[in-house]
Amino acid sequence: MNMNIEIYTQDDCPPCTFIKQYFTNKGYTYTEKNISHMPYKIEMIDYDAMSTPLIKIDDKLFYQPDIDKIEAYINA
């Protein structure tokens, strides 16, 4: 399955590190968008997200790193 995965992160964010490691271990490629860069911060705000990590898989948003929900979506 070819997916477009984007992870909005910030520095010193343990859940961000966790979710990046999860996707790496599963062999998925992703684009990291660190919100210390203003364009990514604005994108995240446009999604009504107030905390990181925000995970976007194709057009589906996950506002927290809920592995069960992420895996259910990927395997659907």
C-alpha positions as a Markdown table, in Angstrom:
| # | Residue | x | y | z |
|---|---|---|---|---|
| 1 | Met | 0.0 | 0.0 | 0.0 |
| 2 | Asn | 1.5 | 3.3 | -1.1 |
| 3 | Met | 0.6 | 5.9 | 1.6 |
| 4 | Asn | 1.6 | 9.6 | 2.0 |
| 5 | Ile | 2.5 | 9.9 | 5.7 |
| 6 | Glu | 3.3 | 13.3 | 7.3 |
| 7 | Ile | 4.2 | 13.8 | 10.9 |
| 8 | Tyr | 4.0 | 17.2 | 12.5 |
| 9 | Thr | 6.6 | 17.3 | 15.3 |
| 10 | Gln | 8.5 | 19.7 | 17.5 |
| 11 | Asp | 11.8 | 19.5 | 19.4 |
| 12 | Asp | 11.9 | 17.7 | 22.8 |
| 13 | Cys | 8.6 | 15.8 | 22.1 |
| 14 | Pro | 8.8 | 12.2 | 23.4 |
| 15 | Pro | 5.5 | 11.2 | 21.7 |
| 16 | Cys | 7.0 | 12.6 | 18.4 |
| 17 | Thr | 10.1 | 10.4 | 18.8 |
| 18 | Phe | 7.9 | 7.4 | 19.6 |
| 19 | Ile | 5.7 | 7.7 | 16.5 |
| 20 | Lys | 8.6 | 8.4 | 14.2 |
| 21 | Gln | 10.3 | 5.2 | 15.5 |
| 22 | Tyr | 7.1 | 3.3 | 15.1 |
| 23 | Phe | 6.9 | 4.2 | 11.4 |
| 24 | Thr | 10.6 | 3.5 | 10.9 |
| 25 | Asn | 10.4 | 0.1 | 12.5 |
| 26 | Lys | 7.4 | -0.8 | 10.3 |
| 27 | Gly | 9.3 | 0.2 | 7.2 |
| 28 | Tyr | 7.1 | 3.1 | 6.3 |
| 29 | Thr | 8.6 | 6.3 | 4.9 |
| 30 | Tyr | 7.2 | 9.6 | 6.1 |
| 31 | Thr | 7.8 | 13.3 | 5.9 |
| 32 | Glu | 8.6 | 15.0 | 9.1 |
| 33 | Lys | 7.3 | 18.6 | 9.5 |
| 34 | Asn | 8.8 | 20.3 | 12.5 |
| 35 | Ile | 6.6 | 23.1 | 13.6 |
| 36 | Ser | 9.6 | 25.3 | 14.6 |
| 37 | His | 9.4 | 26.2 | 10.9 |
| 38 | Met | 6.5 | 28.6 | 10.5 |
| 39 | Pro | 4.9 | 27.1 | 7.3 |
| 40 | Tyr | 4.5 | 23.8 | 9.1 |
| 41 | Lys | 3.1 | 25.4 | 12.2 |
| 42 | Ile | 0.5 | 27.2 | 10.1 |
| 43 | Glu | -0.5 | 24.0 | 8.3 |
| 44 | Met | -0.9 | 22.3 | 11.7 |
| 45 | Ile | -3.1 | 25.2 | 13.0 |
| 46 | Asp | -5.2 | 24.9 | 9.8 |
| 47 | Tyr | -5.9 | 21.3 | 10.9 |
| 48 | Asp | -7.1 | 22.6 | 14.3 |
| 49 | Ala | -4.3 | 20.7 | 16.0 |
| 50 | Met | -3.0 | 22.1 | 19.2 |
| 51 | Ser | -0.3 | 19.5 | 20.1 |
| 52 | Thr | 2.2 | 17.3 | 18.5 |
| 53 | Pro | 2.5 | 14.8 | 17.1 |
| 54 | Leu | -0.1 | 15.3 | 14.4 |
| 55 | Ile | -0.1 | 12.3 | 12.0 |
| 56 | Lys | -1.6 | 12.7 | 8.6 |
| 57 | Ile | -1.9 | 9.5 | 6.5 |
| 58 | Asp | -3.3 | 10.4 | 3.0 |
| 59 | Asp | -6.3 | 12.6 | 4.0 |
| 60 | Lys | -6.9 | 11.0 | 7.5 |
| 61 | Leu | -5.7 | 12.9 | 10.5 |
| 62 | Phe | -4.7 | 11.4 | 13.8 |
| 63 | Tyr | -4.4 | 13.9 | 16.6 |
| 64 | Gln | -2.5 | 11.6 | 18.9 |
| 65 | Pro | -0.3 | 8.6 | 18.5 |
| 66 | Asp | -3.0 | 5.9 | 18.9 |
| 67 | Ile | -1.2 | 2.9 | 17.4 |
| 68 | Asp | -4.4 | 0.8 | 17.4 |
| 69 | Lys | -6.3 | 3.4 | 15.3 |
| 70 | Ile | -3.3 | 4.0 | 13.0 |
| 71 | Glu | -2.9 | 0.3 | 12.4 |
| 72 | Ala | -6.6 | -0.2 | 11.8 |
| 73 | Tyr | -6.5 | 2.5 | 9.2 |
| 74 | Ile | -3.4 | 1.2 | 7.5 |
| 75 | Asn | -4.7 | -2.3 | 7.4 |
| 76 | Ala | -8.3 | -1.4 | 6.2 |
